[in-house]
Amino acid sequence: MNRKLSALLLAGATVAATFVAATPSHAAPGCDANTVCLWQGKNGGGDLLKWSGGYRDLPPGWHDHVYSFRASRDAAFINYNNGTKECRTVRAGDYADNYDRGFGRVIDAIADSC
């Protein structure tokens, strides 16, 4: 009887650990801590670009084509349009799965702040 109880407790602990370790739906695999991950597809699909600080112009194929993102650090998304700069602040924990409906359709660069 003691072995059965031990086996049940071990099984219960394994199940509990699985639930604790489960990734929240807005956290994407492969997106490291202190990083902003950008995808060219919706819902974290397509090519992935990781940013972890400093100013960076997006590669030419990425301009105006960021359709999802996950942020585990603060950042600024930047759009340049006819000599003007438009900026959107992003906070750690922010994410979008369909960013083609938002600023992702105009983003040109990413930086630490606006």
Buried (B, 14 or more C-beta within 10 A) or exposed (E): EEEEEEEEEEEEEEEEEEEEEEEEEEEBEEBEEEBBBBBBBBEBEBEBBEBBEEEEEBEEEBBEBBBBBBBBBBBBBBBBEEEEEBBBEBEEEBBBBEBBEBBBEBBBBBBEEE
